């Protein structure tokens, strides 16, 4: 099995001992993305929709670096600190997957890195 580390400056750098993504022959595994603007290195301001859009923009940059796109996403996991944000996240998320959206899980968690209220991880087919 081939295993390749994927990294791009067009998405936030890892904040710990992990890779932005790992590509195998069949899949691309994108680590959980936070709503960080890669240019400033800071969390984006705004509501949960703005944060969701930033996360999807970051994931798209990682996917592009791996030679693919988010349309190849087969599974995502959304982590929220408040499930009351679920409907607004769905609207923002759904705008990025207008047809044949990937399988998905959404879970509420007690806390996320850097005080974020949302994180999304992605698995893409290659």
C-alpha positions in Angstrom: 0.0 0.0 0.0 1.3 3.4 -0.9 1.0 6.1 1.8 1.7 9.7 1.0 1.6 12.7 3.3 -0.3 15.6 1.8 0.5 19.2 2.9 -0.4 22.6 1.5 0.0 26.1 2.7 -3.5 26.9 1.4 -5.0 25.2 4.4 -4.1 25.6 8.1 -1.0 23.7 9.3 -1.4 20.9 11.7 -1.5 22.0 15.3 -0.1 18.7 16.6 1.7 15.6 15.5 -0.5 14.7 12.6 -0.7 15.4 8.8 -3.2 17.5 7.0 -4.0 14.4 5.0 -2.8 11.0 4.1 -3.3 9.6 0.6 -3.4 5.9 -0.1 -4.0 4.1 -3.4 -7.8 4.2 -2.9 -8.6 7.0 -0.4 -7.6 10.4 0.9 -8.1 10.9 4.6 -8.2 14.6 5.5 -7.6 15.3 9.2 -10.3 17.3 11.1 -10.4 20.8 9.8 -11.1 23.8 12.0 -12.4 27.2 10.7 -9.0 28.7 10.5 -8.0 31.2 7.8 -4.7 29.8 6.5 -3.4 33.3 5.6 -3.9 34.7 9.1 -3.6 31.5 11.1 -6.7 32.7 13.1 -10.2 31.4 13.5 -12.6 33.1 11.2 -15.1 35.5 12.7 -18.8 35.1 12.2 -21.6 32.6 12.6 -21.4 28.8 12.4 -22.2 29.0 8.6 -19.2 31.2 8.0 -17.1 28.7 10.0 -18.5 25.7 8.0 -17.7 27.4 4.7 -14.1 28.1 5.8 -13.7 24.5 6.8 -14.9 23.3 3.5 -12.6 25.8 1.7 -9.7 24.4 3.7 -10.6 20.8 2.9 -10.9 21.6 -0.8 -7.4 23.1 -0.7 -6.0 19.9 0.8 -8.0 17.8 -1.7 -6.6 19.9 -4.6 -3.1 19.4 -3.3 -3.7 15.6 -3.5 -5.0 16.0 -7.1 -8.7 15.6 -6.4 -11.7 17.5 -5.2 -14.5 17.4 -2.6 -16.9 15.9 -5.1 -15.1 12.7 -4.4 -15.9 12.8 -0.7 -17.5 9.5 0.5 -17.7 10.2 4.2 -17.5 13.1 6.6 -17.8 13.4 10.4 -18.9 16.7 11.8 -18.1 17.5 15.4 -20.2 20.3 17.1 -20.0 21.6 20.6 -23.7 22.5 20.3 -26.2 20.5 18.3 -28.4 23.6 18.2 -26.1 24.6 15.3 -27.1 21.5 13.3 -29.7 23.1 11.0 -27.4 26.1 10.1 -24.5 23.8 9.5 -26.6 21.6 7.3 -27.5 24.6 5.1 -23.9 25.7 4.7 -22.6 22.2 4.3 -25.3 21.2 1.8 -24.3 24.1 -0.5 -21.0 22.4 -1.1 -22.6 19.0 -1.8 -25.6 19.9 -4.0 -25.9 16.4 -5.5 -25.1 13.0 -4.1 -23.8 14.2 -0.8 -21.4 11.9 1.1 -22.3 9.7 4.0 -22.0 11.6 7.2 -22.1 11.5 11.0 -22.6 14.5 13.2 -21.8 14.3 16.9 -21.9 16.7 19.8 -18.6 16.9 21.8 -17.7 18.6 25.0 -14.8 20.7 23.5 -12.7 21.1 20.3 -9.1 22.3 19.8 -8.5 26.1 20.0 -12.0 26.6 21.4 -13.6 26.0 18.1 -17.3 25.0 18.0 -17.0 23.0 14.8 -14.6 20.5 13.2 -15.1 18.3 10.1 -13.0 15.4 8.9 -13.2 14.0 5.4 -12.6 10.7 3.5 -12.4 10.9 -0.3 -12.2 8.2 -2.9 -9.2 8.5 -5.2 
